[in-house]
Amino acid sequence: MKRRQNQLIKKDNKLFLIFSIFTLIIIVLVAFIFLFSYKPSSNQQITSYSTNSSIRNSTNKLQQSSNNDSSHTTNEFPYEVSFHSDKILVGQYNEFGFSVTTYKSNQSITVAYNTTDSDSYGERTGQVASLTPTTVSTQTIAVREYETQKNVHVNTELKLSDVEHAASIDFFTPFNGNDTKIYAYYMDNGNIALAFTPANADTYQVVVYQVVELSLK
């Protein structure tokens, strides 16, 4: 009798185990089919698209904001300035009238200035220097164009030509004396600008260069 009962118990356990395994397989299959056949509703798709669009818009705004933060640097590549030969360019800075003369025969240019109330304004009199446009490593300088201060890229420096008496004795006086640097760059309107180291430039502060805008005479 006991043996029969034990056999029945073993048989019942075996049937229960088979039933449990079979049930588990069915549950896994149903879940698998459900996952692969499920498609989001149109509302969910719209919501998902709207969310992704918002993320993209936010990213674009952050990029634009980042670009605006660096937009103080205005001029675009190339930064090297070409002075076309046989031209006269004129400009004004405060009480000084400037003239820049280029030549066919050599690369140097003549920069002259005089007070604007002088009869010789715009002529090659007053303070004069022979300068040679030289390509230097690109750098960023702060300039003041009229009422606007901004940063610009420069890689054209005007250096004293290798000739005797390249500059009149007082040419650099209104600027930073013998430590004056002169850079050339293109303004946003396409005109050439000369940037002079300002008088009494403090090397411990940001140097804001004095700008003379030039246009054809």
C-alpha positions as CSV (number, residue, x, y, z in Angstrom):
1,M,0.0,0.0,0.0
2,K,2.8,2.4,1.0
3,R,4.6,1.7,-2.2
4,R,1.6,2.5,-4.3
5,Q,1.1,5.8,-2.4
6,N,4.8,6.7,-3.0
7,Q,4.4,6.0,-6.7
8,L,1.3,8.2,-6.9
9,I,3.1,11.0,-5.1
10,K,6.1,10.8,-7.5
11,K,3.8,10.8,-10.4
12,D,1.9,13.8,-9.1
13,N,5.2,15.7,-8.6
14,K,6.3,14.9,-12.1
15,L,3.1,16.1,-13.6
16,F,3.2,19.3,-11.5
17,L,6.8,19.9,-12.7
18,I,5.9,19.3,-16.3
19,F,2.8,21.6,-16.0
20,S,4.9,24.4,-14.4
21,I,7.5,24.2,-17.1
22,F,4.9,24.3,-19.8
23,T,3.1,27.3,-18.2
24,L,6.4,29.2,-17.9
25,I,7.2,28.6,-21.6
26,I,3.7,29.9,-22.6
27,I,4.2,33.1,-20.5
28,V,7.6,33.7,-22.1
29,L,6.2,33.2,-25.6
30,V,3.3,35.6,-24.9
31,A,5.6,38.2,-23.5
32,F,8.0,37.9,-26.5
33,I,5.1,38.2,-29.0
34,F,3.7,41.2,-27.1
35,L,7.0,43.1,-27.1
36,F,7.7,42.7,-30.8
37,S,4.1,43.4,-31.9
38,Y,3.7,46.5,-29.7
39,K,3.6,49.8,-31.5
40,P,3.3,53.2,-29.8
41,S,0.1,55.0,-30.4
42,S,0.0,58.1,-32.5
43,N,-0.2,60.3,-29.4
44,Q,2.8,58.6,-28.0
45,Q,4.7,59.1,-31.3
46,I,3.7,62.8,-31.3
47,T,4.8,63.2,-27.7
48,S,8.1,61.4,-28.4
49,Y,8.7,63.7,-31.5
50,S,7.8,66.8,-29.5
51,T,10.2,65.8,-26.7
52,N,13.1,65.1,-29.2
53,S,12.3,68.3,-31.0
54,S,12.4,70.2,-27.7
55,I,15.7,68.6,-26.8
56,R,17.1,69.6,-30.3
57,N,15.8,73.2,-29.9
58,S,17.3,73.4,-26.4
59,T,20.6,72.2,-27.8
60,N,20.5,74.6,-30.7
61,K,19.8,77.5,-28.3
62,L,22.7,76.5,-26.1
63,Q,25.0,76.4,-29.1
64,Q,23.7,79.8,-30.3
65,S,24.2,81.2,-26.8
66,S,27.7,79.9,-26.8
67,N,28.3,81.4,-30.2
68,N,26.9,84.7,-29.1
69,D,29.2,84.7,-26.1
70,S,32.2,84.4,-28.5
71,S,30.7,86.8,-31.1
72,H,32.7,89.6,-29.7
73,T,35.3,88.3,-32.1
74,T,33.9,89.5,-35.4
75,N,36.2,89.3,-38.4
76,E,36.4,86.0,-40.3
77,F,39.2,84.1,-41.9
78,P,41.4,85.0,-43.8
79,Y,42.9,87.5,-41.5
80,E,45.9,88.5,-43.7
81,V,45.5,91.9,-45.2
82,S,46.4,92.7,-48.8
83,F,47.3,96.3,-49.5
84,H,46.7,96.8,-53.3
85,S,49.5,98.6,-55.0
86,D,49.4,102.2,-56.3
87,K,46.5,103.3,-54.0
88,I,45.9,106.0,-51.5
89,L,43.8,105.3,-48.5
90,V,42.6,107.9,-46.0
91,G,41.1,107.9,-42.5
92,Q,40.8,109.8,-39.3
93,Y,41.4,109.2,-35.6
94,N,40.4,112.0,-33.2
95,E,42.2,115.1,-34.4
96,F,44.5,113.3,-36.8
97,G,43.9,112.8,-40.5
98,F,45.7,109.7,-41.9
99,S,46.8,108.8,-45.4
100,V,48.3,105.4,-46.5
101,T,50.1,105.2,-49.8
102,T,51.0,101.9,-51.5
103,Y,53.4,101.4,-54.4
104,K,54.0,99.2,-57.4
105,S,57.7,99.0,-57.0
106,N,58.0,97.7,-53.5
107,Q,56.0,96.0,-50.7
108,S,56.4,98.8,-48.1
109,I,53.7,101.4,-47.6
110,T,53.8,105.0,-46.3
111,V,51.6,105.9,-43.4
112,A,51.4,109.7,-42.7
113,Y,49.2,111.7,-40.4
114,N,48.7,115.4,-39.5
115,T,46.1,117.3,-37.6
116,T,42.8,117.7,-39.4
117,D,42.9,121.5,-39.1
118,S,46.1,121.6,-41.1
119,D,46.1,122.7,-44.7
120,S,48.2,119.5,-45.4
121,Y,45.5,117.1,-44.1
122,G,45.6,114.0,-46.3
123,E,48.9,114.9,-47.8
124,R,52.2,113.1,-47.2
125,T,53.4,115.6,-44.6
126,G,53.4,115.8,-40.8
127,Q,54.5,112.5,-39.2
128,V,55.5,109.8,-41.7
129,A,56.7,106.2,-41.4
130,S,57.7,103.6,-44.0
131,L,56.1,100.3,-42.9
132,T,56.2,96.8,-44.3
133,P,53.2,94.4,-44.0
134,T,54.5,91.2,-42.4
135,T,52.6,88.0,-41.7
136,V,52.8,87.0,-38.1
137,S,51.2,84.2,-36.0
138,T,47.4,84.8,-35.7
139,Q,46.4,86.4,-32.4
140,T,43.4,88.1,-30.9
141,I,43.5,91.7,-29.8
142,A,40.9,94.0,-28.3
143,V,40.1,97.1,-30.4
144,R,37.7,100.0,-30.2
145,E,35.9,100.8,-33.4
146,Y,34.3,104.1,-32.7
147,E,31.9,103.4,-29.8
148,T,32.2,99.6,-30.0
149,Q,34.8,97.5,-28.3
150,K,35.4,94.0,-29.7
151,N,38.0,91.4,-30.2
152,V,39.5,90.7,-33.7
153,H,41.9,88.2,-35.2
154,V,45.0,89.7,-36.7
155,N,48.0,88.1,-38.4
156,T,49.3,91.2,-40.4
157,E,51.6,93.5,-38.6
158,L,53.1,96.6,-40.0
159,K,56.8,96.8,-39.1
160,L,59.3,99.5,-39.7
161,S,60.9,99.0,-43.1
162,D,64.6,98.2,-43.2
163,V,65.6,101.6,-44.5
164,E,67.3,104.6,-43.0
165,H,65.0,107.1,-41.2
166,A,62.0,104.7,-41.6
167,A,59.9,106.9,-39.3
168,S,59.9,110.6,-38.3
169,I,61.0,111.2,-34.8
170,D,57.5,111.9,-33.4
171,F,55.5,109.3,-35.4
172,F,54.8,107.0,-32.5
173,T,54.4,109.8,-29.9
174,P,50.5,109.8,-29.8
175,F,50.5,106.1,-29.4
176,N,52.8,104.0,-27.1
177,G,56.1,105.4,-28.1
178,N,58.8,103.0,-29.1
179,D,56.6,100.1,-27.9
180,T,53.8,100.8,-30.4
181,K,52.7,97.9,-32.5
182,I,50.6,98.4,-35.6
183,Y,48.3,95.6,-36.9
184,A,46.0,95.6,-40.0
185,Y,42.7,93.8,-40.3
186,Y,39.5,93.8,-42.3
187,M,36.5,95.4,-40.7
188,D,33.0,93.9,-41.1
189,N,32.3,96.4,-43.9
190,G,35.4,95.3,-45.8
191,N,37.5,98.4,-45.1
192,I,41.1,98.0,-43.8
193,A,41.7,99.1,-40.3
194,L,45.0,100.0,-38.6
195,A,45.2,99.2,-34.9
196,F,47.8,101.1,-32.9
197,T,48.9,100.3,-29.3
198,P,47.3,103.0,-27.2
199,A,49.3,105.5,-25.2
200,N,50.5,104.3,-21.8
201,A,49.3,100.8,-22.5
202,D,49.4,98.8,-19.2
203,T,50.7,95.3,-19.8
204,Y,48.8,94.1,-16.7
205,Q,45.4,95.0,-18.2
206,V,43.7,94.3,-21.5
207,V,45.2,96.5,-24.1
208,V,42.5,98.1,-26.3
209,Y,44.0,99.2,-29.6
210,Q,43.3,102.5,-31.2
211,V,41.7,102.0,-34.6
212,V,41.9,104.1,-37.8
213,E,39.4,103.0,-40.5
214,L,40.8,103.5,-44.0
215,S,38.9,104.0,-47.3
216,L,40.0,104.8,-50.9
217,K,40.7,108.5,-51.4
